[in-house]
Amino acid sequence: MSDLSILEKKIEVKFKNKDLLKQALTHRSYLNENTETGMSDNERLEFLGDAVLELIVTDHLYKTYKNPEGELTSWRASLVNADRLSAITKEIDLNGFLMLSRGESKDTGKARDVILANAIEAIIGAIYLDQGLDVVSKFIEKFIIVHLLEIIEKKLYIDSKSLFQEKAQEFFSTTPHYEVISEKGPDHKKRFVVGVYIEAELISKGEGSSKQEAQQVAAEKALEAKGWK
């Protein structure tokens, strides 16, 4: 494992119990290959960290903004989703500190991003247990809530599919529709390619592990193709 004091400097938290930080960085796949370690994986810490993160973000939104519940919910979802969290882990180079199996360490892309997002939630859980609510609140404010103004100003809380529908109705007075173009892979690891259409015109295609994910990717590409992003 990499020198954890380097990570502590990056996140500006010095742990009293270093084992909590080690656990937060330990993926269950690592323990499958290293059964003799006696360590625990990070899933319970992730469970705790997810709840702590939602509480701190919700408290901040409630106390800072007078907007309706629906808008606050959208802002929170945009702030704590897996894509946002995995992007934040890259700021602190968390990837180099993860303990993964040989197979998982070779994986990249969406699968790695999910592992990274889960790890940052586990670290939040570990900070909460080791340092308490005030310290974990400062961590969340510095690394996560700091992105809130950009989300609001750029309307990043509106998902691509909703935004593309809004723009299509504005410019073409019609609602776009989605069609599955192809499916590939075994049932447990299926990939979908979906096209988004305005009337009969195919605007773009998107691929994902679910139809919903593929639709979002297609909508994202469609916004770029139309210059509506």
C-alpha positions as CSV (number, residue, x, y, z in Angstrom):
1,M,0.0,0.0,0.0
2,S,1.2,3.5,-0.7
3,D,2.3,5.8,2.1
4,L,-1.0,6.8,3.7
5,S,0.6,10.0,5.2
6,I,0.6,11.4,1.7
7,L,-3.1,10.8,1.3
8,E,-3.7,12.3,4.8
9,K,-1.9,15.5,3.6
10,K,-4.1,15.6,0.4
11,I,-7.3,15.3,2.3
12,E,-6.1,17.4,5.2
13,V,-7.1,14.9,7.9
14,K,-4.6,13.1,10.1
15,F,-6.2,9.9,11.4
16,K,-5.9,8.7,15.0
17,N,-6.8,5.2,13.9
18,K,-4.9,4.4,10.7
19,D,-6.7,1.1,10.3
20,L,-9.9,3.0,9.6
21,L,-8.3,4.7,6.6
22,K,-6.8,1.4,5.4
23,Q,-10.2,-0.2,5.6
24,A,-11.8,2.6,3.7
25,L,-9.4,1.9,0.8
26,T,-9.8,-1.8,0.8
27,H,-12.0,-3.3,-1.9
28,R,-13.6,-6.7,-1.2
29,S,-11.8,-8.1,-4.3
30,Y,-8.4,-7.5,-2.6
31,L,-9.5,-9.6,0.4
32,N,-10.6,-12.4,-1.9
33,E,-7.0,-12.7,-3.0
34,N,-5.5,-11.9,0.4
35,T,-7.6,-13.8,2.9
36,E,-4.8,-13.9,5.5
37,T,-4.8,-10.1,6.2
38,G,-7.6,-10.2,8.8
39,M,-8.8,-6.9,7.4
40,S,-12.4,-5.8,6.5
41,D,-13.5,-4.4,3.2
42,N,-14.8,-0.8,2.9
43,E,-18.5,-1.6,2.3
44,R,-19.8,-0.9,5.8
45,L,-17.8,2.4,5.9
46,E,-19.3,3.2,2.5
47,F,-22.8,2.6,3.9
48,L,-22.1,5.0,6.8
49,G,-20.3,7.6,4.7
50,D,-23.2,7.7,2.2
51,A,-25.6,8.7,5.0
52,V,-23.1,11.2,6.5
53,L,-22.5,12.8,3.1
54,E,-26.3,13.2,2.5
55,L,-26.9,14.6,5.9
56,I,-24.1,17.3,5.6
57,V,-25.1,18.3,2.1
58,T,-28.8,18.4,3.0
59,D,-28.1,20.5,6.1
60,H,-26.0,22.9,4.0
61,L,-28.7,23.3,1.3
62,Y,-31.5,23.7,3.8
63,K,-29.7,26.4,5.8
64,T,-28.3,28.3,2.7
65,Y,-31.1,28.3,0.2
66,K,-34.8,29.0,0.3
67,N,-35.6,27.1,-2.9
68,P,-38.4,24.5,-3.1
69,E,-37.7,20.9,-2.0
70,G,-37.7,19.7,-5.6
71,E,-34.8,22.0,-6.6
72,L,-32.8,21.2,-3.5
73,T,-33.2,17.5,-4.2
74,S,-31.9,17.9,-7.7
75,W,-28.9,19.9,-6.5
76,R,-28.1,17.3,-3.9
77,A,-28.4,14.5,-6.4
78,S,-26.0,16.2,-8.8
79,L,-23.5,16.9,-6.0
80,V,-23.3,13.4,-4.6
81,N,-23.8,11.2,-7.6
82,A,-21.1,8.6,-8.6
83,D,-19.8,10.6,-11.5
84,R,-19.3,13.7,-9.4
85,L,-17.7,11.8,-6.6
86,S,-15.3,9.8,-8.9
87,A,-14.2,13.1,-10.4
88,I,-13.4,14.5,-7.0
89,T,-11.3,11.4,-6.2
90,K,-9.1,12.3,-9.2
91,E,-8.3,15.7,-7.5
92,I,-6.7,13.8,-4.6
93,D,-5.3,11.0,-6.8
94,L,-7.2,8.4,-4.7
95,N,-6.8,5.7,-7.3
96,G,-3.1,5.1,-6.3
97,F,-4.1,4.3,-2.8
98,L,-6.8,1.7,-3.4
99,M,-6.3,-1.9,-2.5
100,L,-7.7,-4.0,-5.3
101,S,-7.4,-7.5,-6.7
102,R,-5.1,-7.9,-9.7
103,G,-8.2,-8.2,-11.9
104,E,-9.9,-5.1,-10.6
105,S,-6.6,-3.1,-10.7
106,K,-6.5,-3.6,-14.5
107,D,-10.1,-2.4,-15.0
108,T,-10.8,1.1,-16.0
109,G,-13.6,3.3,-17.2
110,K,-17.1,3.2,-15.6
111,A,-16.3,0.2,-13.3
112,R,-13.3,2.0,-11.8
113,D,-15.2,5.2,-11.4
114,V,-17.9,3.4,-9.3
115,I,-15.2,1.9,-7.1
116,L,-13.6,5.3,-6.6
117,A,-16.9,6.9,-5.8
118,N,-17.6,4.2,-3.2
119,A,-14.2,4.7,-1.7
120,I,-14.6,8.4,-1.1
121,E,-17.9,7.6,0.7
122,A,-16.0,5.0,2.8
123,I,-13.4,7.7,3.6
124,I,-16.1,10.0,4.7
125,G,-17.4,7.2,7.0
126,A,-13.9,6.7,8.3
127,I,-13.3,10.4,9.0
128,Y,-16.7,10.6,10.8
129,L,-15.8,7.6,13.1
130,D,-12.2,8.8,13.7
131,Q,-12.7,12.6,14.0
132,G,-16.4,13.4,14.4
133,L,-19.0,15.5,12.7
134,D,-17.1,18.8,12.6
135,V,-14.0,17.5,10.9
136,V,-16.0,15.4,8.3
137,S,-18.2,18.4,7.6
138,K,-15.1,20.5,6.8
139,F,-13.8,17.7,4.5
140,I,-17.2,17.6,2.7
141,E,-17.4,21.3,2.3
142,K,-13.8,21.6,1.0
143,F,-13.9,18.8,-1.5
144,I,-17.6,18.3,-2.4
145,I,-19.9,21.3,-1.5
146,V,-17.3,23.6,-3.1
147,H,-18.7,22.5,-6.5
148,L,-22.3,23.5,-5.7
149,L,-22.2,27.0,-7.2
150,E,-20.9,25.7,-10.5
151,I,-23.7,23.1,-10.6
152,I,-26.4,25.8,-9.9
153,E,-24.9,28.4,-12.3
154,K,-24.4,26.0,-15.2
155,K,-27.6,24.0,-14.5
156,L,-25.7,20.8,-14.3
157,Y,-28.4,19.4,-12.0
158,I,-30.6,19.0,-15.1
159,D,-29.8,15.6,-16.5
160,S,-28.9,15.3,-20.2
161,K,-32.1,13.5,-21.1
162,S,-34.3,16.1,-19.6
163,L,-32.3,19.0,-21.1
164,F,-32.4,17.5,-24.6
165,Q,-36.1,17.0,-24.4
166,E,-36.5,20.6,-23.2
167,K,-34.4,21.9,-26.1
168,A,-36.1,19.7,-28.7
169,Q,-39.5,20.9,-27.7
170,E,-38.2,24.5,-27.8
171,F,-36.6,24.3,-31.2
172,F,-38.6,21.6,-33.0
173,S,-41.9,21.5,-31.0
174,T,-41.5,17.8,-30.6
175,T,-40.4,15.2,-28.0
176,P,-37.4,13.1,-28.9
177,H,-37.7,9.3,-28.6
178,Y,-35.2,6.6,-27.9
179,E,-34.8,3.2,-29.6
180,V,-32.5,0.3,-28.7
181,I,-30.2,-0.3,-31.7
182,S,-28.3,-3.3,-30.4
183,E,-27.6,-5.4,-27.4
184,K,-24.4,-7.4,-26.8
185,G,-22.8,-9.5,-24.0
186,P,-24.1,-12.1,-21.5
187,D,-27.1,-11.3,-19.4
188,H,-25.0,-10.4,-16.3
189,K,-22.8,-8.0,-18.3
190,K,-25.0,-6.8,-21.1
191,R,-24.3,-3.6,-23.1
192,F,-27.0,-1.6,-24.8
193,V,-26.6,0.8,-27.8
194,V,-29.5,3.3,-27.9
195,G,-30.3,5.9,-30.5
196,V,-32.1,9.2,-29.8
197,Y,-34.3,10.6,-32.6
198,I,-36.1,13.8,-33.4
199,E,-38.9,12.6,-35.5
200,A,-37.2,10.2,-38.0
201,E,-33.7,11.7,-37.7
202,L,-31.1,9.8,-35.7
203,I,-29.3,12.5,-33.7
204,S,-26.8,10.3,-31.8
205,K,-26.1,7.0,-30.2
206,G,-25.1,6.1,-26.7
207,E,-23.8,2.9,-25.0
208,G,-24.3,1.7,-21.5
209,S,-24.8,-1.2,-19.1
210,S,-28.5,-0.4,-19.0
211,K,-31.0,1.1,-21.4
212,Q,-31.3,4.1,-19.1
213,E,-27.6,4.7,-19.0
214,A,-27.3,4.4,-22.8
215,Q,-30.2,6.9,-23.2
216,Q,-28.3,9.4,-21.0
217,V,-25.1,9.0,-23.0
218,A,-27.1,9.4,-26.2
219,A,-28.7,12.6,-24.9
220,E,-25.4,14.0,-23.8
221,K,-23.9,13.4,-27.3
222,A,-27.1,14.8,-28.9
223,L,-26.7,18.0,-26.9
224,E,-23.1,18.4,-28.2
225,A,-24.2,17.6,-31.7
226,K,-26.8,20.3,-31.7
227,G,-24.7,22.8,-29.8
228,W,-27.3,22.9,-27.0
229,K,-25.0,21.9,-24.1
